[in-house]
Structures are given as structure tokens and as C-alpha cells.
Amino acid sequence: MASSDDPRHGLAVCEECESVQPVEVDPSGEIRTVGNPSCRCGSNEFRLLEG
Ligand SMILES: [Zn+2]
């Protein structure tokens, strides 16, 4: 059973280089790339892909 407090996994696109990455989304809405502190281009601005 997944708690609603757990990070959700999804996909997001980098705002800088537009690469699609697997991400975790915190309950607070913060998006983090999985396994890396930021995108390989150095940006940490992501737009979550819905669905
Ligand atoms: Zn990037």
C-alpha cells in the first residue's frame, strides 16, 4: 500500500535541454531527478509530464 506521503515517480522534461528524465515528486511538489541532483546539463528546473 502506497502512502500519500511517499514520493511519486514520473517523468519530467528539463527546461534547459528538454531531455526527458525519470523523476521523483515529493508530497511538497518538489521535483528531483532519480539518481542525480540535477539534469546532466546542470539545470535543476523541470516540468512534470502528466499522464
Ligand atoms: Zn537539462
mmCIF file of the protein (N, C-alpha, C, O) and its ligand, coordinates in Angstrom:
data_MODEL
# 
_entry.id   MODEL 
# 
loop_
_entity.id 
_entity.type 
_entity.pdbx_number_of_molecules 
1 polymer     1 
2 non-polymer 1 
# 
_entity_poly.entity_id                      1 
_entity_poly.type                           'polypeptide(L)' 
_entity_poly.nstd_linkage                   no 
_entity_poly.nstd_monomer                   no 
_entity_poly.pdbx_seq_one_letter_code       MASSDDPRHGLAVCEECESVQPVEVDPSGEIRTVGNPSCRCGSNEFRLLEG 
_entity_poly.pdbx_seq_one_letter_code_can   MASSDDPRHGLAVCEECESVQPVEVDPSGEIRTVGNPSCRCGSNEFRLLEG 
_entity_poly.pdbx_strand_id                 A 
# 
loop_
_entity_poly_seq.entity_id 
_entity_poly_seq.num 
_entity_poly_seq.mon_id 
_entity_poly_seq.hetero 
1 1  MET n 
1 2  ALA n 
1 3  SER n 
1 4  SER n 
1 5  ASP n 
1 6  ASP n 
1 7  PRO n 
1 8  ARG n 
1 9  HIS n 
1 10 GLY n 
1 11 LEU n 
1 12 ALA n 
1 13 VAL n 
1 14 CYS n 
1 15 GLU n 
1 16 GLU n 
1 17 CYS n 
1 18 GLU n 
1 19 SER n 
1 20 VAL n 
1 21 GLN n 
1 22 PRO n 
1 23 VAL n 
1 24 GLU n 
1 25 VAL n 
1 26 ASP n 
1 27 PRO n 
1 28 SER n 
1 29 GLY n 
1 30 GLU n 
1 31 ILE n 
1 32 ARG n 
1 33 THR n 
1 34 VAL n 
1 35 GLY n 
1 36 ASN n 
1 37 PRO n 
1 38 SER n 
1 39 CYS n 
1 40 ARG n 
1 41 CYS n 
1 42 GLY n 
1 43 SER n 
1 44 ASN n 
1 45 GLU n 
1 46 PHE n 
1 47 ARG n 
1 48 LEU n 
1 49 LEU n 
1 50 GLU n 
1 51 GLY n 
# 
loop_
_struct_asym.id 
_struct_asym.entity_id 
A 1 
B 2 
# 
loop_
_chem_comp.id 
_chem_comp.type 
_chem_comp.mon_nstd_flag 
ALA 'L-peptide linking' y 
ARG 'L-peptide linking' y 
ASN 'L-peptide linking' y 
ASP 'L-peptide linking' y 
CYS 'L-peptide linking' y 
GLN 'L-peptide linking' y 
GLU 'L-peptide linking' y 
GLY 'peptide linking'   y 
HIS 'L-peptide linking' y 
ILE 'L-peptide linking' y 
LEU 'L-peptide linking' y 
MET 'L-peptide linking' y 
PHE 'L-peptide linking' y 
PRO 'L-peptide linking' y 
SER 'L-peptide linking' y 
THR 'L-peptide linking' y 
VAL 'L-peptide linking' y 
ZN  non-polymer         . 
# 
_pdbx_entity_nonpoly.entity_id   2 
_pdbx_entity_nonpoly.name        ? 
_pdbx_entity_nonpoly.comp_id     ZN 
# 
_pdbx_nonpoly_scheme.asym_id         B 
_pdbx_nonpoly_scheme.entity_id       2 
_pdbx_nonpoly_scheme.mon_id          ZN 
_pdbx_nonpoly_scheme.ndb_seq_num     1 
_pdbx_nonpoly_scheme.pdb_seq_num     101 
_pdbx_nonpoly_scheme.auth_seq_num    101 
_pdbx_nonpoly_scheme.pdb_mon_id      ZN 
_pdbx_nonpoly_scheme.auth_mon_id     ZN 
_pdbx_nonpoly_scheme.pdb_strand_id   A 
_pdbx_nonpoly_scheme.pdb_ins_code    . 
# 
loop_
_atom_site.group_PDB 
_atom_site.id 
_atom_site.type_symbol 
_atom_site.label_atom_id 
_atom_site.label_alt_id 
_atom_site.label_comp_id 
_atom_site.label_asym_id 
_atom_site.label_entity_id 
_atom_site.label_seq_id 
_atom_site.pdbx_PDB_ins_code 
_atom_site.Cartn_x 
_atom_site.Cartn_y 
_atom_site.Cartn_z 
_atom_site.occupancy 
_atom_site.B_iso_or_equiv 
_atom_site.pdbx_formal_charge 
_atom_site.auth_seq_id 
_atom_site.auth_comp_id 
_atom_site.auth_asym_id 
_atom_site.auth_atom_id 
_atom_site.pdbx_PDB_model_num 
ATOM   1   N  N  . MET A 1 1  ? 0.844  -1.203 0.000   1.00 0.00 ? 1   MET A N  1 
ATOM   2   C  CA . MET A 1 1  ? 0.000  0.000  0.000   1.00 0.00 ? 1   MET A CA 1 
ATOM   3   C  C  . MET A 1 1  ? 0.874  1.246  0.000   1.00 0.00 ? 1   MET A C  1 
ATOM   4   O  O  . MET A 1 1  ? 1.721  1.412  0.879   1.00 0.00 ? 1   MET A O  1 
ATOM   5   N  N  . ALA A 1 2  ? 0.682  2.092  -0.946  1.00 0.00 ? 2   ALA A N  1 
ATOM   6   C  CA . ALA A 1 2  ? 1.482  3.306  -1.030  1.00 0.00 ? 2   ALA A CA 1 
ATOM   7   C  C  . ALA A 1 2  ? 0.862  4.405  -0.175  1.00 0.00 ? 2   ALA A C  1 
ATOM   8   O  O  . ALA A 1 2  ? -0.337 4.676  -0.238  1.00 0.00 ? 2   ALA A O  1 
ATOM   9   N  N  . SER A 1 3  ? 1.707  5.014  0.609   1.00 0.00 ? 3   SER A N  1 
ATOM   10  C  CA . SER A 1 3  ? 1.257  6.163  1.384   1.00 0.00 ? 3   SER A CA 1 
ATOM   11  C  C  . SER A 1 3  ? 1.239  7.413  0.519   1.00 0.00 ? 3   SER A C  1 
ATOM   12  O  O  . SER A 1 3  ? 2.038  7.546  -0.408  1.00 0.00 ? 3   SER A O  1 
ATOM   13  N  N  . SER A 1 4  ? 0.340  8.316  0.818   1.00 0.00 ? 4   SER A N  1 
ATOM   14  C  CA . SER A 1 4  ? 0.301  9.567  0.058   1.00 0.00 ? 4   SER A CA 1 
ATOM   15  C  C  . SER A 1 4  ? 1.484  10.469 0.406   1.00 0.00 ? 4   SER A C  1 
ATOM   16  O  O  . SER A 1 4  ? 1.722  11.472 -0.267  1.00 0.00 ? 4   SER A O  1 
ATOM   17  N  N  . ASP A 1 5  ? 2.231  10.107 1.467   1.00 0.00 ? 5   ASP A N  1 
ATOM   18  C  CA . ASP A 1 5  ? 3.409  10.878 1.827   1.00 0.00 ? 5   ASP A CA 1 
ATOM   19  C  C  . ASP A 1 5  ? 4.650  10.425 1.071   1.00 0.00 ? 5   ASP A C  1 
ATOM   20  O  O  . ASP A 1 5  ? 5.689  11.083 1.135   1.00 0.00 ? 5   ASP A O  1 
ATOM   21  N  N  . ASP A 1 6  ? 4.555  9.323  0.367   1.00 0.00 ? 6   ASP A N  1 
ATOM   22  C  CA . ASP A 1 6  ? 5.704  8.842  -0.390  1.00 0.00 ? 6   ASP A CA 1 
ATOM   23  C  C  . ASP A 1 6  ? 5.912  9.664  -1.644  1.00 0.00 ? 6   ASP A C  1 
ATOM   24  O  O  . ASP A 1 6  ? 4.951  10.163 -2.229  1.00 0.00 ? 6   ASP A O  1 
ATOM   25  N  N  . PRO A 1 7  ? 7.179  9.812  -2.068  1.00 0.00 ? 7   PRO A N  1 
ATOM   26  C  CA . PRO A 1 7  ? 7.418  10.466 -3.354  1.00 0.00 ? 7   PRO A CA 1 
ATOM   27  C  C  . PRO A 1 7  ? 6.787  9.668  -4.478  1.00 0.00 ? 7   PRO A C  1 
ATOM   28  O  O  . PRO A 1 7  ? 6.793  8.437  -4.460  1.00 0.00 ? 7   PRO A O  1 
ATOM   29  N  N  . ARG A 1 8  ? 6.249  10.368 -5.443  1.00 0.00 ? 8   ARG A N  1 
ATOM   30  C  CA . ARG A 1 8  ? 5.700  9.697  -6.612  1.00 0.00 ? 8   ARG A CA 1 
ATOM   31  C  C  . ARG A 1 8  ? 6.735  9.696  -7.725  1.00 0.00 ? 8   ARG A C  1 
ATOM   32  O  O  . ARG A 1 8  ? 7.530  10.628 -7.846  1.00 0.00 ? 8   ARG A O  1 
ATOM   33  N  N  . HIS A 1 9  ? 6.721  8.659  -8.527  1.00 0.00 ? 9   HIS A N  1 
ATOM   34  C  CA . HIS A 1 9  ? 7.650  8.591  -9.640  1.00 0.00 ? 9   HIS A CA 1 
ATOM   35  C  C  . HIS A 1 9  ? 6.943  8.977  -10.924 1.00 0.00 ? 9   HIS A C  1 
ATOM   36  O  O  . HIS A 1 9  ? 5.770  8.666  -11.131 1.00 0.00 ? 9   HIS A O  1 
ATOM   37  N  N  . GLY A 1 10 ? 7.672  9.650  -11.766 1.00 0.00 ? 10  GLY A N  1 
ATOM   38  C  CA . GLY A 1 10 ? 7.097  10.050 -13.039 1.00 0.00 ? 10  GLY A CA 1 
ATOM   39  C  C  . GLY A 1 10 ? 8.188  10.482 -13.987 1.00 0.00 ? 10  GLY A C  1 
ATOM   40  O  O  . GLY A 1 10 ? 9.362  10.162 -13.799 1.00 0.00 ? 10  GLY A O  1 
ATOM   41  N  N  . LEU A 1 11 ? 7.789  11.211 -15.005 1.00 0.00 ? 11  LEU A N  1 
ATOM   42  C  CA . LEU A 1 11 ? 8.728  11.727 -15.988 1.00 0.00 ? 11  LEU A CA 1 
ATOM   43  C  C  . LEU A 1 11 ? 8.608  13.244 -16.034 1.00 0.00 ? 11  LEU A C  1 
ATOM   44  O  O  . LEU A 1 11 ? 7.522  13.809 -15.903 1.00 0.00 ? 11  LEU A O  1 
ATOM   45  N  N  . ALA A 1 12 ? 9.752  13.882 -16.222 1.00 0.00 ? 12  ALA A N  1 
ATOM   46  C  CA . ALA A 1 12 ? 9.754  15.331 -16.369 1.00 0.00 ? 12  ALA A CA 1 
ATOM   47  C  C  . ALA A 1 12 ? 10.724 15.711 -17.472 1.00 0.00 ? 12  ALA A C  1 
ATOM   48  O  O  . ALA A 1 12 ? 11.653 14.968 -17.788 1.00 0.00 ? 12  ALA A O  1 
ATOM   49  N  N  . VAL A 1 13 ? 10.492 16.878 -18.050 1.00 0.00 ? 13  VAL A N  1 
ATOM   50  C  CA . VAL A 1 13 ? 11.367 17.372 -19.103 1.00 0.00 ? 13  VAL A CA 1 
ATOM   51  C  C  . VAL A 1 13 ? 12.162 18.561 -18.565 1.00 0.00 ? 13  VAL A C  1 
ATOM   52  O  O  . VAL A 1 13 ? 11.612 19.444 -17.908 1.00 0.00 ? 13  VAL A O  1 
ATOM   53  N  N  . CYS A 1 14 ? 13.452 18.568 -18.853 1.00 0.00 ? 14  CYS A N  1 
ATOM   54  C  CA . CYS A 1 14 ? 14.329 19.650 -18.423 1.00 0.00 ? 14  CYS A CA 1 
ATOM   55  C  C  . CYS A 1 14 ? 13.964 20.937 -19.159 1.00 0.00 ? 14  CYS A C  1 
ATOM   56  O  O  . CYS A 1 14 ? 13.749 20.937 -20.371 1.00 0.00 ? 14  CYS A O  1 
ATOM   57  N  N  . GLU A 1 15 ? 13.898 22.034 -18.401 1.00 0.00 ? 15  GLU A N  1 
ATOM   58  C  CA . GLU A 1 15 ? 13.549 23.324 -19.008 1.00 0.00 ? 15  GLU A CA 1 
ATOM   59  C  C  . GLU A 1 15 ? 14.685 23.857 -19.878 1.00 0.00 ? 15  GLU A C  1 
ATOM   60  O  O  . GLU A 1 15 ? 14.456 24.686 -20.759 1.00 0.00 ? 15  GLU A O  1 
ATOM   61  N  N  . GLU A 1 16 ? 15.897 23.388 -19.635 1.00 0.00 ? 16  GLU A N  1 
ATOM   62  C  CA . GLU A 1 16 ? 17.054 23.894 -20.360 1.00 0.00 ? 16  GLU A CA 1 
ATOM   63  C  C  . GLU A 1 16 ? 17.320 23.109 -21.640 1.00 0.00 ? 16  GLU A C  1 
ATOM   64  O  O  . GLU A 1 16 ? 17.400 23.682 -22.726 1.00 0.00 ? 16  GLU A O  1 
ATOM   65  N  N  . CYS A 1 17 ? 17.455 21.787 -21.498 1.00 0.00 ? 17  CYS A N  1 
ATOM   66  C  CA . CYS A 1 17 ? 17.875 20.991 -22.656 1.00 0.00 ? 17  CYS A CA 1 
ATOM   67  C  C  . CYS A 1 17 ? 16.752 20.107 -23.188 1.00 0.00 ? 17  CYS A C  1 
ATOM   68  O  O  . CYS A 1 17 ? 16.926 19.406 -24.185 1.00 0.00 ? 17  CYS A O  1 
ATOM   69  N  N  . GLU A 1 18 ? 15.584 20.144 -22.512 1.00 0.00 ? 18  GLU A N  1 
ATOM   70  C  CA . GLU A 1 18 ? 14.393 19.420 -22.964 1.00 0.00 ? 18  GLU A CA 1 
ATOM   71  C  C  . GLU A 1 18 ? 14.576 17.918 -23.016 1.00 0.00 ? 18  GLU A C  1 
ATOM   72  O  O  . GLU A 1 18 ? 13.841 17.228 -23.723 1.00 0.00 ? 18  GLU A O  1 
ATOM   73  N  N  . SER A 1 19 ? 15.552 17.399 -22.272 1.00 0.00 ? 19  SER A N  1 
ATOM   74  C  CA . SER A 1 19 ? 15.661 15.952 -22.172 1.00 0.00 ? 19  SER A CA 1 
ATOM   75  C  C  . SER A 1 19 ? 14.643 15.445 -21.154 1.00 0.00 ? 19  SER A C  1 
ATOM   76  O  O  . SER A 1 19 ? 14.367 16.097 -20.148 1.00 0.00 ? 19  SER A O  1 
ATOM   77  N  N  . VAL A 1 20 ? 14.096 14.272 -21.440 1.00 0.00 ? 20  VAL A N  1 
ATOM   78  C  CA . VAL A 1 20 ? 13.111 13.670 -20.550 1.00 0.00 ? 20  VAL A CA 1 
ATOM   79  C  C  . VAL A 1 20 ? 13.832 12.753 -19.572 1.00 0.00 ? 20  VAL A C  1 
ATOM   80  O  O  . VAL A 1 20 ? 14.670 11.940 -19.962 1.00 0.00 ? 20  VAL A O  1 
ATOM   81  N  N  . GLN A 1 21 ? 13.492 12.899 -18.299 1.00 0.00 ? 21  GLN A N  1 
ATOM   82  C  CA . GLN A 1 21 ? 14.186 12.169 -17.242 1.00 0.00 ? 21  GLN A CA 1 
ATOM   83  C  C  . GLN A 1 21 ? 13.179 11.545 -16.285 1.00 0.00 ? 21  GLN A C  1 
ATOM   84  O  O  . GLN A 1 21 ? 12.099 12.093 -16.066 1.00 0.00 ? 21  GLN A O  1 
ATOM   85  N  N  . PRO A 1 22 ? 13.538 10.390 -15.713 1.00 0.00 ? 22  PRO A N  1 
ATOM   86  C  CA . PRO A 1 22 ? 12.726 9.866  -14.621 1.00 0.00 ? 22  PRO A CA 1 
ATOM   87  C  C  . PRO A 1 22 ? 12.943 10.712 -13.377 1.00 0.00 ? 22  PRO A C  1 
ATOM   88  O  O  . PRO A 1 22 ? 14.074 11.073 -13.053 1.00 0.00 ? 22  PRO A O  1 
ATOM   89  N  N  . VAL A 1 23 ? 11.873 11.022 -12.693 1.00 0.00 ? 23  VAL A N  1 
ATOM   90  C  CA . VAL A 1 23 ? 11.952 11.894 -11.518 1.00 0.00 ? 23  VAL A CA 1 
ATOM   91  C  C  . VAL A 1 23 ? 11.113 11.340 -10.369 1.00 0.00 ? 23  VAL A C  1 
ATOM   92  O  O  . VAL A 1 23 ? 10.244 10.487 -10.546 1.00 0.00 ? 23  VAL A O  1 
ATOM   93  N  N  . GLU A 1 24 ? 11.415 11.865 -9.189  1.00 0.00 ? 24  GLU A N  1 
ATOM   94  C  CA . GLU A 1 24 ? 10.563 11.674 -8.026  1.00 0.00 ? 24  GLU A CA 1 
ATOM   95  C  C  . GLU A 1 24 ? 9.931  13.013 -7.692  1.00 0.00 ? 24  GLU A C  1 
ATOM   96  O  O  . GLU A 1 24 ? 10.575 14.058 -7.784  1.00 0.00 ? 24  GLU A O  1 
ATOM   97  N  N  . VAL A 1 25 ? 8.669  12.970 -7.304  1.00 0.00 ? 25  VAL A N  1 
ATOM   98  C  CA . VAL A 1 25 ? 7.979  14.190 -6.892  1.00 0.00 ? 25  VAL A CA 1 
ATOM   99  C  C  . VAL A 1 25 ? 7.615  14.054 -5.419  1.00 0.00 ? 25  VAL A C  1 
ATOM   100 O  O  . VAL A 1 25 ? 6.852  13.167 -5.036  1.00 0.00 ? 25  VAL A O  1 
ATOM   101 N  N  . ASP A 1 26 ? 8.169  14.944 -4.596  1.00 0.00 ? 26  ASP A N  1 
ATOM   102 C  CA . ASP A 1 26 ? 7.847  14.966 -3.176  1.00 0.00 ? 26  ASP A CA 1 
ATOM   103 C  C  . ASP A 1 26 ? 6.394  15.371 -2.968  1.00 0.00 ? 26  ASP A C  1 
ATOM   104 O  O  . ASP A 1 26 ? 5.787  15.991 -3.841  1.00 0.00 ? 26  ASP A O  1 
ATOM   105 N  N  . PRO A 1 27 ? 5.830  15.015 -1.796  1.00 0.00 ? 27  PRO A N  1 
ATOM   106 C  CA . PRO A 1 27 ? 4.476  15.497 -1.465  1.00 0.00 ? 27  PRO A CA 1 
ATOM   107 C  C  . PRO A 1 27 ? 4.385  17.018 -1.527  1.00 0.00 ? 27  PRO A C  1 
ATOM   108 O  O  . PRO A 1 27 ? 3.310  17.563 -1.778  1.00 0.00 ? 27  PRO A O  1 
ATOM   109 N  N  . SER A 1 28 ? 5.496  17.706 -1.301  1.00 0.00 ? 28  SER A N  1 
ATOM   110 C  CA . SER A 1 28 ? 5.503  19.178 -1.370  1.00 0.00 ? 28  SER A CA 1 
ATOM   111 C  C  . SER A 1 28 ? 5.491  19.689 -2.796  1.00 0.00 ? 28  SER A C  1 
ATOM   112 O  O  . SER A 1 28 ? 5.294  20.881 -3.035  1.00 0.00 ? 28  SER A O  1 
ATOM   113 N  N  . GLY A 1 29 ? 5.705  18.775 -3.759  1.00 0.00 ? 29  GLY A N  1 
ATOM   114 C  CA . GLY A 1 29 ? 5.690  19.171 -5.160  1.00 0.00 ? 29  GLY A CA 1 
ATOM   115 C  C  . GLY A 1 29 ? 7.065  19.372 -5.752  1.00 0.00 ? 29  GLY A C  1 
ATOM   116 O  O  . GLY A 1 29 ? 7.196  19.692 -6.934  1.00 0.00 ? 29  GLY A O  1 
ATOM   117 N  N  . GLU A 1 30 ? 8.103  19.185 -4.932  1.00 0.00 ? 30  GLU A N  1 
ATOM   118 C  CA . GLU A 1 30 ? 9.467  19.341 -5.436  1.00 0.00 ? 30  GLU A CA 1 
ATOM   119 C  C  . GLU A 1 30 ? 9.827  18.185 -6.358  1.00 0.00 ? 30  GLU A C  1 
ATOM   120 O  O  . GLU A 1 30 ? 9.579  17.023 -6.037  1.00 0.00 ? 30  GLU A O  1 
ATOM   121 N  N  . ILE A 1 31 ? 10.413 18.511 -7.503  1.00 0.00 ? 31  ILE A N  1 
ATOM   122 C  CA . ILE A 1 31 ? 10.803 17.506 -8.485  1.00 0.00 ? 31  ILE A CA 1 
ATOM   123 C  C  . ILE A 1 31 ? 12.297 17.259 -8.379  1.00 0.00 ? 31  ILE A C  1 
ATOM   124 O  O  . ILE A 1 31 ? 13.095 18.196 -8.415  1.00 0.00 ? 31  ILE A O  1 
ATOM   125 N  N  . ARG A 1 32 ? 12.672 15.989 -8.248  1.00 0.00 ? 32  ARG A N  1 
ATOM   126 C  CA . ARG A 1 32 ? 14.081 15.614 -8.209  1.00 0.00 ? 32  ARG A CA 1 
ATOM   127 C  C  . ARG A 1 32 ? 14.326 14.536 -9.252  1.00 0.00 ? 32  ARG A C  1 
ATOM   128 O  O  . ARG A 1 32 ? 13.506 13.637 -9.437  1.00 0.00 ? 32  ARG A O  1 
ATOM   129 N  N  . THR A 1 33 ? 15.464 14.636 -9.930  1.00 0.00 ? 33  THR A N  1 
ATOM   130 C  CA . THR A 1 33 ? 15.820 13.555 -10.831 1.00 0.00 ? 33  THR A CA 1 
ATOM   131 C  C  . THR A 1 33 ? 16.239 12.344 -10.014 1.00 0.00 ? 33  THR A C  1 
ATOM   132 O  O  . THR A 1 33 ? 16.778 12.491 -8.917  1.00 0.00 ? 33  THR A O  1 
ATOM   133 N  N  . VAL A 1 34 ? 16.000 11.171 -10.531 1.00 0.00 ? 34  VAL A N  1 
ATOM   134 C  CA . VAL A 1 34 ? 16.338 9.934  -9.851  1.00 0.00 ? 34  VAL A CA 1 
ATOM   135 C  C  . VAL A 1 34 ? 17.821 9.648  -10.050 1.00 0.00 ? 34  VAL A C  1 
ATOM   136 O  O  . VAL A 1 34 ? 18.287 9.517  -11.182 1.00 0.00 ? 34  VAL A O  1 
ATOM   137 N  N  . GLY A 1 35 ? 18.560 9.552  -8.948  1.00 0.00 ? 35  GLY A N  1 
ATOM   138 C  CA . GLY A 1 35 ? 19.961 9.165  -9.002  1.00 0.00 ? 35  GLY A CA 1 
ATOM   139 C  C  . GLY A 1 35 ? 20.915 10.309 -9.274  1.00 0.00 ? 35  GLY A C  1 
ATOM   140 O  O  . GLY A 1 35 ? 22.130 10.117 -9.232  1.00 0.00 ? 35  GLY A O  1 
ATOM   141 N  N  . ASN A 1 36 ? 20.391 11.508 -9.553  1.00 0.00 ? 36  ASN A N  1 
ATOM   142 C  CA . ASN A 1 36 ? 21.242 12.656 -9.817  1.00 0.00 ? 36  ASN A CA 1 
ATOM   143 C  C  . ASN A 1 36 ? 20.650 13.883 -9.131  1.00 0.00 ? 36  ASN A C  1 
ATOM   144 O  O  . ASN A 1 36 ? 19.429 13.995 -9.016  1.00 0.00 ? 36  ASN A O  1 
ATOM   145 N  N  . PRO A 1 37 ? 21.499 14.803 -8.674  1.00 0.00 ? 37  PRO A N  1 
ATOM   146 C  CA . PRO A 1 37 ? 20.986 16.018 -8.047  1.00 0.00 ? 37  PRO A CA 1 
ATOM   147 C  C  . PRO A 1 37 ? 20.376 16.979 -9.056  1.00 0.00 ? 37  PRO A C  1 
ATOM   148 O  O  . PRO A 1 37 ? 19.581 17.843 -8.686  1.00 0.00 ? 37  PRO A O  1 
ATOM   149 N  N  . SER A 1 38 ? 20.735 16.839 -10.313 1.00 0.00 ? 38  SER A N  1 
ATOM   150 C  CA . SER A 1 38 ? 20.223 17.751 -11.334 1.00 0.00 ? 38  SER A CA 1 
ATOM   151 C  C  . SER A 1 38 ? 20.330 17.070 -12.689 1.00 0.00 ? 38  SER A C  1 
ATOM   152 O  O  . SER A 1 38 ? 20.836 15.953 -12.797 1.00 0.00 ? 38  SER A O  1 
ATOM   153 N  N  . CYS A 1 39 ? 19.856 17.745 -13.706 1.00 0.00 ? 39  CYS A N  1 
ATOM   154 C  CA . CYS A 1 39 ? 19.997 17.250 -15.068 1.00 0.00 ? 39  CYS A CA 1 
ATOM   155 C  C  . CYS A 1 39 ? 21.472 17.198 -15.450 1.00 0.00 ? 39  CYS A C  1 
ATOM   156 O  O  . CYS A 1 39 ? 22.305 17.895 -14.870 1.00 0.00 ? 39  CYS A O  1 
ATOM   157 N  N  . ARG A 1 40 ? 21.773 16.371 -16.425 1.00 0.00 ? 40  ARG A N  1 
ATOM   158 C  CA . ARG A 1 40 ? 23.164 16.281 -16.887 1.00 0.00 ? 40  ARG A CA 1 
ATOM   159 C  C  . ARG A 1 40 ? 23.643 17.591 -17.503 1.00 0.00 ? 40  ARG A C  1 
ATOM   160 O  O  . ARG A 1 40 ? 24.850 17.804 -17.612 1.00 0.00 ? 40  ARG A O  1 
ATOM   161 N  N  . CYS A 1 41 ? 22.735 18.471 -17.907 1.00 0.00 ? 41  CYS A N  1 
ATOM   162 C  CA . CYS A 1 41 ? 23.128 19.767 -18.447 1.00 0.00 ? 41  CYS A CA 1 
ATOM   163 C  C  . CYS A 1 41 ? 23.425 20.764 -17.332 1.00 0.00 ? 41  CYS A C  1 
ATOM   164 O  O  . CYS A 1 41 ? 23.920 21.861 -17.593 1.00 0.00 ? 41  CYS A O  1 
ATOM   165 N  N  . GLY A 1 42 ? 23.123 20.385 -16.088 1.00 0.00 ? 42  GLY A N  1 
ATOM   166 C  CA . GLY A 1 42 ? 23.416 21.244 -14.957 1.00 0.00 ? 42  GLY A CA 1 
ATOM   167 C  C  . GLY A 1 42 ? 22.209 21.969 -14.414 1.00 0.00 ? 42  GLY A C  1 
ATOM   168 O  O  . GLY A 1 42 ? 22.268 22.546 -13.328 1.00 0.00 ? 42  GLY A O  1 
ATOM   169 N  N  . SER A 1 43 ? 21.105 21.951 -15.157 1.00 0.00 ? 43  SER A N  1 
ATOM   170 C  CA . SER A 1 43 ? 19.883 22.602 -14.699 1.00 0.00 ? 43  SER A CA 1 
ATOM   171 C  C  . SER A 1 43 ? 19.158 21.724 -13.685 1.00 0.00 ? 43  SER A C  1 
ATOM   172 O  O  . SER A 1 43 ? 19.281 20.500 -13.720 1.00 0.00 ? 43  SER A O  1 
ATOM   173 N  N  . ASN A 1 44 ? 18.411 22.341 -12.793 1.00 0.00 ? 44  ASN A N  1 
ATOM   174 C  CA . ASN A 1 44 ? 17.501 21.560 -11.951 1.00 0.00 ? 44  ASN A CA 1 
ATOM   175 C  C  . ASN A 1 44 ? 16.080 22.097 -12.057 1.00 0.00 ? 44  ASN A C  1 
ATOM   176 O  O  . ASN A 1 44 ? 15.285 21.991 -11.123 1.00 0.00 ? 44  ASN A O  1 
ATOM   177 N  N  . GLU A 1 45 ? 15.779 22.679 -13.219 1.00 0.00 ? 45  GLU A N  1 
ATOM   178 C  CA . GLU A 1 45 ? 14.420 23.142 -13.475 1.00 0.00 ? 45  GLU A CA 1 
ATOM   179 C  C  . GLU A 1 45 ? 13.744 22.135 -14.392 1.00 0.00 ? 45  GLU A C  1 
ATOM   180 O  O  . GLU A 1 45 ? 14.185 21.901 -15.517 1.00 0.00 ? 45  GLU A O  1 
ATOM   181 N  N  . PHE A 1 46 ? 12.669 21.546 -13.890 1.00 0.00 ? 46  PHE A N  1 
ATOM   182 C  CA . PHE A 1 46 ? 11.971 20.520 -14.657 1.00 0.00 ? 46  PHE A CA 1 
ATOM   183 C  C  . PHE A 1 46 ? 10.493 20.834 -14.735 1.00 0.00 ? 46  PHE A C  1 
ATOM   184 O  O  . PHE A 1 46 ? 9.919  21.457 -13.842 1.00 0.00 ? 46  PHE A O  1 
ATOM   185 N  N  . ARG A 1 47 ? 9.898  20.393 -15.811 1.00 0.00 ? 47  ARG A N  1 
ATOM   186 C  CA . ARG A 1 47 ? 8.442  20.496 -15.970 1.00 0.00 ? 47  ARG A CA 1 
ATOM   187 C  C  . ARG A 1 47 ? 7.894  19.081 -16.006 1.00 0.00 ? 47  ARG A C  1 
ATOM   188 O  O  . ARG A 1 47 ? 8.279  18.277 -16.854 1.00 0.00 ? 47  ARG A O  1 
ATOM   189 N  N  . LEU A 1 48 ? 6.996  18.784 -15.084 1.00 0.00 ? 48  LEU A N  1 
ATOM   190 C  CA . LEU A 1 48 ? 6.466  17.443 -14.959 1.00 0.00 ? 48  LEU A CA 1 
ATOM   191 C  C  . LEU A 1 48 ? 5.559  17.109 -16.138 1.00 0.00 ? 48  LEU A C  1 
ATOM   192 O  O  . LEU A 1 48 ? 4.721  17.910 -16.552 1.00 0.00 ? 48  LEU A O  1 
ATOM   193 N  N  . LEU A 1 49 ? 5.753  15.911 -16.660 1.00 0.00 ? 49  LEU A N  1 
ATOM   194 C  CA . LEU A 1 49 ? 4.880  15.419 -17.725 1.00 0.00 ? 49  LEU A CA 1 
ATOM   195 C  C  . LEU A 1 49 ? 3.702  14.700 -17.095 1.00 0.00 ? 49  LEU A C  1 
ATOM   196 O  O  . LEU A 1 49 ? 3.893  13.758 -16.326 1.00 0.00 ? 49  LEU A O  1 
ATOM   197 N  N  . GLU A 1 50 ? 2.524  15.114 -17.398 1.00 0.00 ? 50  GLU A N  1 
ATOM   198 C  CA . GLU A 1 50 ? 1.323  14.484 -16.847 1.00 0.00 ? 50  GLU A CA 1 
ATOM   199 C  C  . GLU A 1 50 ? 0.956  13.262 -17.671 1.00 0.00 ? 50  GLU A C  1 
ATOM   200 O  O  . GLU A 1 50 ? 1.149  13.218 -18.886 1.00 0.00 ? 50  GLU A O  1 
ATOM   201 N  N  . GLY A 1 51 ? 0.423  12.279 -16.971 1.00 0.00 ? 51  GLY A N  1 
ATOM   202 C  CA . GLY A 1 51 ? -0.047 11.066 -17.626 1.00 0.00 ? 51  GLY A CA 1 
ATOM   203 C  C  . GLY A 1 51 ? 1.102  10.196 -18.017 1.00 0.00 ? 51  GLY A C  1 
ATOM   204 O  O  . GLY A 1 51 ? 0.899  9.123  -18.584 1.00 0.00 ? 51  GLY A O  1 
HETATM 205 ZN ZN . ZN  B 2 .  ? 18.904 19.542 -18.952 1.00 0.00 2 101 ZN  A ZN 1 
# 
